[in-house]
Amino acid sequence: MSGLSWAEAIVVGAVQGVAELFPVSSLGHSILLPAVVGGSWAQDLDVSSPESPYLAFVVGLHVATAVALLIYFRRDWARIVRGLVTSIARREVRTPDQRLGWLLVLATIPVGVAGLLLEHLFRTVFSKPGPTAAFLVLNGILLLMGERMRSRADTREAALAAAVPTSDSPTVVLPAAAGGPETGVAVDRRISRVPVGRAVLIGAAQIAALLPGISRSGSAMVAGLAQGLSRTDSARFSFLLATPVILAAGVLKLGDLAGPLGDGIRPQILVGSLLSGVGAYLSVRFLTRYLEDRSLRPFGIYCIAAGAACLVWFAVR
């Protein structure tokens, strides 16, 4: 690789920050965008090369994304960490925060182990434009399937509620509370009641994101919907799960950033990382509101269309 241009750093950094939390696969976009542009971009931004300096750049982006998540959820993480500390000190798991903390720990273990064992293999074997585009199409199909399962569950729940009146009085549908969106504490209390086995399955779904084109947040959201969580709860759980996973992925490879792979491109890494962090912060802020009453279908349709377009482009180019 000859270097990392400022244009490459700015564009990829901004795209990474947004795509990391949107269910559209940041790694997939980091591979497909340079391949579509071609030329020096395809050469400079080759993530499949075992010793590519692009890896040092990606490390900086991951750390920046994790920091953005920590900042956005800072009060929630402070509460959850306190719950874990008191749980260990008192040898108890009684409060919602204590239980949620342990659910996050246990649900992170499968993807952590899989990442250590398989990340290098999957990156070097599958991180090519063709397979990545195909996996992006698959990601879109999975999002649509998850949304369909949730819609069917909503229909069944509405039918049951209508079939079992609570009193002889006429049913009155009350408007939503005037207080606005639910607080994180209220959502976390619901998530804390998820059985351990189901939480671990949701966390393990992130392993699929080792395949470029499959979204980490999308996999966790779809798994959450399949386990009966609402869109709001599955999205929040996926964002909380993403924080330690993304941070660990970056920290474990800080040697690439500090070593020879980062030589000559650290200013570009800094700028790209800043943009990635800002993009991630704005993305999670938008998505936590968007998914309160909207579906994953637009993201699924986008992934299918973008992946199919890339496959056609690579075939005819």
C-alpha positions as CSV (number, residue, x, y, z in Angstrom):
1,M,0.0,0.0,0.0
2,S,1.4,3.3,-1.1
3,G,-0.3,5.3,1.6
4,L,-3.7,6.6,2.8
5,S,-4.9,9.8,1.2
6,W,-6.8,12.5,3.0
7,A,-9.8,11.9,0.8
8,E,-9.8,8.1,1.6
9,A,-9.4,8.8,5.4
10,I,-12.2,11.4,5.4
11,V,-14.7,9.4,3.3
12,V,-14.1,6.0,4.9
13,G,-14.0,7.4,8.4
14,A,-17.3,9.1,8.0
15,V,-18.9,6.0,6.4
16,Q,-17.5,3.7,9.1
17,G,-19.0,5.8,11.9
18,V,-22.5,5.7,10.5
19,A,-22.5,2.2,9.2
20,E,-21.1,0.6,12.4
21,L,-24.4,1.1,14.2
22,F,-26.8,1.1,11.3
23,P,-27.7,-2.5,10.5
24,V,-25.9,-2.3,7.2
25,S,-22.4,-3.7,8.0
26,S,-19.5,-1.2,8.4
27,L,-16.9,-3.8,7.4
28,G,-18.9,-4.6,4.2
29,H,-18.9,-0.9,3.2
30,S,-15.2,-0.6,4.0
31,I,-14.6,-3.3,1.5
32,L,-17.2,-2.5,-1.2
33,L,-16.6,1.3,-1.4
34,P,-12.9,1.1,-2.4
35,A,-13.7,-1.8,-4.8
36,V,-16.4,0.3,-6.5
37,V,-14.2,3.4,-6.8
38,G,-11.3,1.3,-7.9
39,G,-7.8,2.6,-8.7
40,S,-5.6,3.6,-5.8
41,W,-8.6,3.2,-3.4
42,A,-8.9,-0.5,-4.1
43,Q,-5.1,-0.8,-3.6
44,D,-4.8,1.4,-0.5
45,L,-7.9,0.1,1.3
46,D,-7.4,-3.6,1.0
47,V,-8.6,-5.1,4.4
48,S,-7.9,-8.7,3.3
49,S,-4.1,-8.2,3.1
50,P,-2.5,-9.7,6.3
51,E,-0.1,-6.8,6.7
52,S,-2.1,-3.9,5.2
53,P,-1.7,-0.5,6.9
54,Y,-5.4,-0.1,6.3
55,L,-5.8,-2.4,9.4
56,A,-4.1,0.3,11.5
57,F,-6.7,2.8,10.2
58,V,-9.6,0.5,11.0
59,V,-8.3,0.1,14.6
60,G,-8.5,3.8,15.1
61,L,-12.0,3.9,13.7
62,H,-13.1,1.1,16.0
63,V,-11.7,2.8,19.1
64,A,-13.4,6.1,18.1
65,T,-16.7,4.4,17.6
66,A,-16.5,2.7,21.0
67,V,-15.6,5.9,22.7
68,A,-18.6,7.6,21.0
69,L,-20.9,4.8,22.4
70,L,-19.4,5.2,25.9
71,I,-20.1,8.9,25.8
72,Y,-23.7,8.5,24.6
73,F,-24.5,5.8,27.1
74,R,-22.2,7.1,29.8
75,R,-24.9,7.3,32.5
76,D,-26.3,3.9,31.6
77,W,-22.8,2.3,31.7
78,A,-22.0,4.0,35.0
79,R,-25.2,2.5,36.4
80,I,-24.6,-1.0,34.9
81,V,-20.9,-1.1,36.1
82,R,-22.0,-0.1,39.6
83,G,-24.5,-2.9,39.5
84,L,-21.7,-5.4,38.5
85,V,-19.4,-4.1,41.2
86,T,-22.0,-4.4,43.9
87,S,-23.1,-7.8,42.6
88,I,-19.5,-9.1,42.9
89,A,-18.9,-7.4,46.3
90,R,-22.2,-8.6,47.8
91,R,-22.3,-11.9,45.9
92,E,-25.8,-11.3,44.8
93,V,-27.8,-10.7,41.6
94,R,-30.9,-9.0,42.8
95,T,-31.4,-5.6,41.1
96,P,-32.1,-5.0,37.4
97,D,-28.7,-3.3,36.9
98,Q,-26.9,-6.2,38.5
99,R,-28.8,-8.7,36.3
100,L,-28.3,-6.6,33.1
101,G,-24.6,-6.3,33.8
102,W,-24.2,-10.0,34.0
103,L,-26.4,-10.6,30.9
104,L,-24.0,-8.3,28.9
105,V,-21.0,-10.1,30.2
106,L,-22.3,-13.6,29.4
107,A,-23.7,-12.5,26.0
108,T,-20.4,-11.0,25.0
109,I,-18.4,-14.2,25.6
110,P,-19.4,-16.1,22.5
111,V,-18.5,-13.4,20.0
112,G,-15.3,-12.5,22.0
113,V,-14.0,-16.1,21.8
114,A,-15.1,-16.4,18.1
115,G,-13.4,-13.2,17.2
116,L,-10.1,-14.2,18.8
117,L,-10.2,-17.6,17.0
118,L,-11.7,-16.7,13.6
119,E,-11.3,-13.0,12.8
120,H,-8.0,-13.3,10.9
121,L,-9.2,-16.3,9.0
122,F,-12.6,-14.8,8.0
123,R,-11.0,-11.5,7.1
124,T,-8.3,-12.9,4.8
125,V,-10.6,-15.5,3.2
126,F,-13.9,-13.7,2.8
127,S,-13.0,-10.0,2.7
128,K,-13.2,-9.8,-1.1
129,P,-15.6,-7.6,-3.0
130,G,-17.7,-10.4,-4.5
131,P,-18.4,-12.4,-1.3
132,T,-18.9,-9.2,0.6
133,A,-21.6,-8.0,-1.8
134,A,-23.3,-11.4,-1.6
135,F,-23.2,-11.3,2.2
136,L,-24.7,-7.8,2.2
137,V,-27.7,-9.1,0.2
138,L,-28.0,-11.9,2.8
139,N,-27.9,-9.3,5.5
140,G,-30.8,-7.5,3.9
141,I,-32.8,-10.7,3.7
142,L,-32.2,-11.4,7.3
143,L,-33.4,-7.9,8.3
144,L,-36.6,-8.4,6.4
145,M,-37.2,-11.8,7.9
146,G,-36.6,-10.4,11.4
147,E,-39.0,-7.5,10.7
148,R,-41.6,-10.0,9.4
149,M,-41.4,-12.1,12.6
150,R,-41.9,-9.0,14.7
151,S,-44.9,-7.9,12.7
152,R,-46.5,-11.3,13.1
153,A,-45.9,-11.2,16.8
154,D,-47.4,-7.8,17.0
155,T,-50.5,-9.0,15.2
156,R,-50.9,-12.0,17.5
157,E,-50.5,-9.9,20.6
158,A,-53.1,-7.4,19.3
159,A,-55.5,-10.3,18.5
160,L,-55.1,-11.8,22.0
161,A,-55.6,-8.4,23.7
162,A,-58.8,-7.9,21.7
163,A,-60.1,-11.4,22.5
164,V,-59.6,-11.1,26.3
165,P,-61.3,-8.0,27.6
166,T,-60.3,-7.0,31.1
167,S,-63.7,-5.7,32.2
168,D,-67.3,-5.3,31.0
169,S,-66.7,-1.7,30.3
170,P,-66.1,-0.5,26.8
171,T,-62.4,-0.7,25.8
172,V,-60.7,2.7,25.7
173,V,-57.4,3.2,23.9
174,L,-55.3,5.7,25.8
175,P,-52.8,7.9,24.0
176,A,-49.1,7.5,24.6
177,A,-47.7,9.2,27.7
178,A,-46.9,12.8,27.2
179,G,-43.5,12.3,28.7
180,G,-41.9,11.4,25.3
181,P,-39.7,8.4,24.7
182,E,-39.0,5.8,27.4
183,T,-36.0,6.3,29.5
184,G,-33.0,4.0,29.3
185,V,-33.7,2.8,32.8
186,A,-37.2,1.6,31.9
187,V,-36.0,-0.2,28.8
188,D,-33.0,-1.7,30.7
189,R,-35.4,-3.1,33.4
190,R,-37.3,-5.0,30.7
191,I,-34.1,-6.3,29.1
192,S,-32.8,-7.4,32.5
193,R,-35.7,-9.9,32.7
194,V,-34.6,-11.7,29.5
195,P,-33.6,-15.2,30.4
196,V,-29.9,-15.9,30.4
197,G,-30.1,-18.4,27.5
198,R,-31.9,-16.0,25.3
199,A,-29.5,-13.2,26.0
200,V,-26.5,-15.4,25.2
201,L,-28.2,-16.4,21.9
202,I,-28.7,-12.7,21.0
203,G,-25.0,-12.0,21.8
204,A,-23.8,-15.0,19.9
205,A,-25.7,-13.8,16.8
206,Q,-22.9,-11.1,16.5
207,I,-20.5,-13.9,15.4
208,A,-22.2,-13.7,12.0
209,A,-20.7,-10.2,11.6
210,L,-17.3,-11.8,11.2
211,L,-18.5,-12.3,7.7
212,P,-18.0,-9.0,5.8
213,G,-21.4,-7.7,4.7
214,I,-23.3,-9.1,7.8
215,S,-24.0,-6.4,10.3
216,R,-23.2,-6.8,14.0
217,S,-26.0,-4.6,15.2
218,G,-28.4,-6.1,12.6
219,S,-27.6,-9.6,13.6
220,A,-28.2,-8.8,17.3
221,M,-31.4,-6.9,16.5
222,V,-32.9,-9.7,14.4
223,A,-31.9,-12.3,17.1
224,G,-33.6,-10.1,19.7
225,L,-36.8,-9.8,17.6
226,A,-36.7,-13.6,17.1
227,Q,-36.5,-14.0,20.9
228,G,-39.6,-11.9,21.4
229,L,-38.0,-8.5,22.2
230,S,-39.6,-5.3,20.8
231,R,-37.7,-3.2,18.3
232,T,-36.8,-0.7,21.0
233,D,-35.5,-3.3,23.4
234,S,-33.6,-5.3,20.7
235,A,-32.0,-2.1,19.4
236,R,-30.9,-0.9,22.8
237,F,-29.5,-4.4,23.8
238,S,-27.6,-4.5,20.5
239,F,-26.0,-1.1,21.1
240,L,-25.0,-2.0,24.7
241,L,-23.5,-5.3,23.4
242,A,-21.7,-3.5,20.7
243,T,-19.7,-1.2,23.1
244,P,-17.4,-3.8,24.7
245,V,-17.1,-5.8,21.5
246,I,-16.0,-2.9,19.4
247,L,-13.8,-1.5,22.1
248,A,-12.1,-4.9,22.6
249,A,-11.6,-5.3,18.9
250,G,-9.8,-2.0,18.7
251,V,-7.8,-2.3,21.9
252,L,-6.5,-5.8,21.0
253,K,-5.1,-4.4,17.8
254,L,-3.6,-1.2,19.1
255,G,-0.2,-2.6,18.3
256,D,-1.0,-2.3,14.6
257,L,-1.7,1.4,15.1
258,A,1.4,2.0,17.2
259,G,3.7,-0.2,15.1
260,P,5.1,0.0,11.6
261,L,1.6,-0.3,9.9
262,G,0.7,3.1,11.3
263,D,3.9,4.8,10.1
264,G,3.2,7.8,7.8
265,I,-0.6,7.7,8.1
266,R,-1.3,8.6,11.7
267,P,-2.5,12.1,10.9
268,Q,-5.0,10.6,8.5
269,I,-6.0,8.0,11.1
270,L,-6.7,10.8,13.6
271,V,-8.9,12.7,11.2
272,G,-10.8,9.6,10.1
273,S,-11.2,8.5,13.7
274,L,-12.7,11.8,14.7
275,L,-15.2,11.7,11.9
276,S,-16.0,8.1,12.8
277,G,-16.6,9.0,16.4
278,V,-18.9,11.9,15.5
279,G,-20.8,9.7,12.9
280,A,-21.3,7.0,15.5
281,Y,-22.6,9.3,18.1
282,L,-25.1,10.9,15.7
283,S,-26.1,7.5,14.4
284,V,-26.9,6.0,17.8
285,R,-28.8,9.1,18.8
286,F,-30.9,8.9,15.6
287,L,-31.4,5.1,15.7
288,T,-32.6,5.0,19.4
289,R,-35.4,7.4,18.4
290,Y,-36.1,5.9,14.9
291,L,-36.6,2.4,16.1
292,E,-39.1,3.3,18.7
293,D,-41.9,3.2,16.1
294,R,-40.3,2.4,12.8
295,S,-39.1,-0.9,11.2
296,L,-35.9,-2.4,9.8
297,R,-37.4,-2.8,6.3
298,P,-35.7,0.3,4.8
299,F,-32.3,-1.0,5.9
300,G,-33.1,-4.5,4.5
301,I,-34.1,-3.1,1.2
302,Y,-31.0,-0.9,1.0
303,C,-28.7,-3.9,1.7
304,I,-30.3,-6.0,-0.9
305,A,-30.2,-3.3,-3.5
306,A,-26.7,-2.1,-2.7
307,G,-25.3,-5.7,-2.6
308,A,-27.0,-6.7,-5.9
309,A,-25.8,-3.5,-7.6
310,C,-22.2,-4.2,-6.5
311,L,-22.4,-7.8,-7.8
312,V,-23.6,-6.5,-11.2
313,W,-20.9,-3.8,-11.2
314,F,-18.2,-6.3,-10.5
315,A,-19.5,-8.7,-13.1
316,V,-19.7,-6.1,-16.0
317,R,-16.7,-4.0,-15.1
